[in-house]
Amino acid sequence: MEKKQIRFGVIGCGLMGKEFASAAARWLHLADVDFQPSIVAVCDANPAATQWFTEHVPSVQAAYSDYKELLADESVDAVYCAVPHNLHAQIYVDIIQAGKHLLGEKPFGIDAQANAVIEQALRDNPGVIVRCSSEFPFFPGAQQIVQWVNENRFGRIIEVEAGFWHSSDLDPTKVINWKRRIATNGEYGCMGDLGMHVLHLPIRFGWKPANVRALLSKIVEERPDGKGGQAACETWDNAILACEVETADQKFPMVLSTKRIAPGHANTWFIRIQGTEFSAEFTTKNPKQVASLPYAPGGVQAWHVADAPYKSAYGTITGGIFEFGFSDSILQMWAAFCDELTSGGQMQQPFRCATPEEAAGSHRVFTAALESQRTGQTVAIDWRD
Ligand SMILES: NC(=O)c1ccc[n+]([C@@H]2O[C@H](COP(=O)([O-])OP(=O)(O)OC[C@H]3O[C@@H](n4cnc5c(N)ncnc54)[C@H](O)[C@@H]3O)[C@@H](O)[C@H]2O)c1
């Protein structure tokens, strides 16, 4: 099959820039797609970061240190941008105004004001397709939950819990990086860093928090600065957000948590939904398993824990008996973005990447959470435009 080539530029060649390169390099993993990304240009302020690409990615024809040069490169159709949060607004707006499609990293702006600037650029340039990176909903177990929600299986929803927990910052000897500084990561701290992953499905399901009471904590107060001294950790390590969701016909509590310091958790993303007729949960801690509990009045309450087959949104060469992992979810997300760039509304499967509107929704929640932390009050969230 002749595949349509989508020529990408990558701005920010760190951890996530490389993940995209890896996904693009194993595109043959996808069984039946007629589109393919090709990384033709890269840009990083640090030349050592682009060197990895020029050495490992044969399609790269140009390496820049100034992203404006990459945006002027006519061979680039679309951009993946994975830079620290303080740079999102300026660089995303310039990408959009250059007429390039964009998969941007979360949180889509360091704060609500920066996010609003990006939103305005989108309104001014409706021809570009812009999506926000969020890969965990592409795990087969998460896709199963999406299907159950779409089928209205749950009855009256009793409560929802969703979270994303890390523990890499439990080690106080870890050298400080940009994610611990307000200037580069923002006042949201762990919410900006991890929260879009947690809110993606609830917002997609229409479960917008009407209010939030936040408990934010700073646990490791300072870290080595890498130069022999200590530096203050300025950002929130952990966040617990107790929300009330009101939909047209339901009202239920939803607890969202983002934690950088959750002992025993490396990269645990989860969602649990309890309902009067059906309950379900999926966690990347047990990536093969999805649990469900159907209930009829007076009946047995028994969890069914099934090994979720390797059944991804886009078919792959991997047999159904094998396991799905983080890099598979990244590949699936990239397939969804490239599918949308190729086919618009006629995607091969219906689950699209997180939208800028969904990212903007996450900013409403994080901004209200900061106010709740400051005041100690429950803060209402206004979803009107
Ligand atoms: N989707 C995910 O699972 C996931 C995981 C980690 C990080 N992220 C997001 O990805 C983004 C980057 O995070 P990361 O962990 O890859 O960071 P990183 O520090 O590994 O990489 C960022 C890169 O941006 C470069 N950079 C800085 N200023 C630049 C500029 N002006 N022009 C070009 N390049 C510049 C840095 O030199 C660095 O190489 C953030 O928005 C973060 O929230 C997403």
The ligand as a Gaussian input file, in Angstrom:
#p B3LYP/6-31G(d) Opt

LIG

0 1
 N        3.109000      12.780000      26.958000
 C        3.923000      12.390000      27.928000
 O        3.810000      11.265000      28.431000
 C        4.999000      13.305000      28.412000
 C        6.038000      12.809000      29.213000
 C        7.055000      13.697000      29.633000
 C        6.985000      15.033000      29.249000
 N        5.962000      15.495000      28.473000
 C        5.871000      16.913000      28.038000
 O        6.825000      17.098000      26.999000
 C        7.364000      18.425000      27.067000
 C        8.877000      18.310000      27.163000
 O        9.183000      17.456000      28.233000
 P       10.451000      16.491000      28.176000
 O       10.314000      15.583000      29.369000
 O       10.618000      15.914000      26.812000
 O       11.580000      17.545000      28.484000
 P       13.151000      17.463000      28.187000
 O       13.773000      18.420000      29.138000
 O       13.621000      16.057000      28.126000
 O       13.229000      18.044000      26.680000
 C       12.904000      19.383000      26.369000
 C       13.835000      19.817000      25.262000
 O       13.464000      21.128000      24.843000
 C       14.655000      21.799000      24.509000
 N       14.443000      23.228000      24.433000
 C       14.431000      24.116000      25.464000
 N       14.245000      25.376000      24.969000
 C       14.120000      25.252000      23.632000
 C       13.916000      26.191000      22.575000
 N       13.765000      27.507000      22.796000
 N       13.865000      25.730000      21.306000
 C       14.012000      24.411000      21.050000
 N       14.234000      23.479000      22.004000
 C       14.266000      23.901000      23.292000
 C       15.643000      21.371000      25.604000
 O       16.986000      21.625000      25.229000
 C       15.318000      19.877000      25.713000
 O       16.124000      19.081000      24.860000
 C        6.682000      19.094000      28.263000
 O        5.582000      19.827000      27.801000
 C        6.222000      17.927000      29.119000
 O        5.082000      18.243000      29.898000
 C        4.984000      14.630000      28.037000

